[in-house]
Amino acid sequence: MAAEPEAKRAPYVIEWRDGFKINIPQVDAEHRHLFDLVRALDLKTVDQTIEELLEYVVTHFTNEQALMEKSGYPAFEQHLKLHEDFGTHVADFLGSGDEWSEDRVQELRRFLNKWLIGHIMTHDLRFGKWFTDHHGPDAPMMQAAPQKRSLLARILGVH
C-alpha cells in the first residue's frame, strides 16, 4: 500500500483586524496594506511580491518616520533603529542565497507577520497614543518626500 502524501501545511496568514489600529488613519491604512502584501506572498509570485512589499515598506517607514520626527516624538531615534534592524534582518534573509520553496515562503511570511504584529502592538501603538495626546485625533498626516531608492538600497545592502 502506497504511503499517503504528506498533508500540505496551511499558509501562515494573519488577517488585519481593528485591534491593530494605532488611530492615525494614514498609518493604519499603510499597516493594513502591509498585511495584505504579506498575505499575498506565494511561491509562484514571490519575487514580484517581495519587490512590491519592499517598496511599500520603504514608503511606509519614510512616512511614519517623517511624522514622528516632525511631530517631535521623543522616542523617534529608538523607533528609527527598530526600522533599521528590521531592514538588516530582511536583507540577511533575502541574501541567504537559498532557493525559494514553500517552506522558505512560509518562513518569510511567519517572520514578517510576527514582526508586524509585535512592532505595531508595542512601538507603533505607543506612538499613536503619544501623537493623539499631543496633536489631537484630527492632526494632518505629515508625509516625507519619497526617498525609496536610498532606503531600499540600505535594506537590501546595495550601495
C-alpha positions in Angstrom: 0.0 0.0 0.0 1.4 3.4 -1.0 2.1 5.9 1.7 -0.3 8.9 1.6 1.2 12.1 0.6 2.2 14.4 3.5 -0.6 16.8 4.3 0.2 20.3 3.0 0.6 22.8 5.8 -1.8 25.7 5.7 -0.2 29.0 4.9 0.8 31.2 7.9 -1.7 34.0 7.3 -2.7 36.8 9.6 -5.6 39.0 8.7 -5.8 42.7 9.6 -8.1 43.5 12.5 -9.2 46.7 14.2 -7.2 45.8 17.3 -4.1 46.7 15.2 -5.2 50.3 14.8 -3.0 53.0 16.3 -5.7 55.6 15.5 -3.7 57.6 12.9 -5.7 56.8 9.8 -2.9 57.1 7.2 -0.6 54.9 9.3 -3.4 52.4 9.9 -4.1 52.2 6.2 -0.4 51.6 5.4 -0.2 48.9 8.1 -3.3 47.2 6.6 -1.8 47.2 3.2 1.4 45.7 4.6 -0.7 42.8 5.9 -2.3 42.4 2.5 1.1 42.2 0.8 2.4 39.7 3.3 -0.7 37.6 2.8 -0.1 37.7 -1.0 3.3 36.1 -0.7 3.2 33.0 -2.8 5.8 30.7 -4.3 4.7 31.5 -7.9 4.9 35.2 -7.5 7.4 35.6 -4.6 10.0 37.7 -6.4 7.4 40.2 -7.7 5.6 40.3 -4.3 8.8 40.8 -2.4 9.8 43.7 -4.7 6.4 45.4 -4.1 6.5 44.7 -0.4 10.0 46.2 0.0 9.0 49.3 -1.9 5.9 49.7 0.2 7.8 49.1 3.4 10.2 51.9 2.4 7.3 54.2 1.7 5.6 53.4 5.0 8.8 53.7 7.1 9.6 57.0 5.3 6.1 58.4 6.0 6.0 57.1 9.6 9.5 58.4 10.4 8.6 61.8 8.9 5.5 62.0 11.1 7.4 61.1 14.2 10.3 63.5 13.5 8.1 66.5 12.5 5.7 65.9 15.5 8.6 65.9 18.0 8.1 62.3 19.1 10.6 61.8 21.9 11.3 58.1 21.0 12.0 58.9 17.3 15.6 57.7 17.3 14.8 54.4 19.1 12.0 53.8 16.6 14.3 54.6 13.7 16.7 52.0 15.0 13.9 49.4 15.1 13.2 50.0 11.4 16.9 49.8 10.5 17.2 46.5 12.5 14.2 45.1 10.5 15.9 46.1 7.3 19.0 44.2 8.4 17.0 41.1 9.2 15.2 41.1 5.9 18.4 41.7 3.9 20.0 38.8 5.7 17.1 36.5 5.0 16.9 37.6 1.3 20.6 37.4 0.9 20.9 33.9 2.2 21.0 32.6 -1.4 18.6 29.8 -0.7 16.2 29.0 -3.5 12.5 29.7 -2.9 10.4 26.8 -1.7 7.0 26.7 0.1 8.8 26.3 3.4 11.0 29.3 2.8 8.0 31.5 1.7 6.2 30.3 4.9 9.3 31.2 7.0 9.4 34.7 5.5 5.6 35.2 6.0 5.9 34.0 9.6 8.8 36.4 10.3 7.0 39.4 8.6 3.7 38.8 10.4 5.4 38.3 13.8 7.4 41.4 13.3 4.5 43.5 12.1 2.2 42.5 14.9 4.9 42.9 17.6 6.0 46.2 16.2 2.6 47.6 15.8 1.2 46.4 19.1 4.1 47.8 21.1 6.1 50.6 19.4 3.5 52.0 16.9 0.7 51.8 19.4 2.8 53.8 21.9 3.5 56.4 19.2 -0.2 56.5 18.2 -1.2 57.3 21.8 1.5 59.9 22.2 0.6 61.5 18.8 -3.1 61.7 19.6 -2.4 63.0 23.1 -0.1 65.7 21.8 -1.6 66.6 18.5 -5.3 65.5 18.6 -7.0 62.8 16.6 -7.5 65.1 13.6 -3.9 66.2 13.1 -2.9 66.2 9.5 -0.6 63.4 8.3 2.9 64.7 7.6 4.4 62.8 4.7 8.0 62.9 3.6 9.3 63.3 0.1 9.8 59.8 -1.1 13.4 58.5 -0.7 12.7 55.0 -1.9 15.9 54.2 -3.7 18.4 55.1 -0.9 16.4 53.4 1.9 15.6 50.4 -0.3 19.3 50.1 -1.2 20.1 50.1 2.5 17.5 47.4 3.2 18.9 45.3 0.5 22.5 46.1 1.4 23.1 47.8 -2.0 25.3 50.9 -2.0 
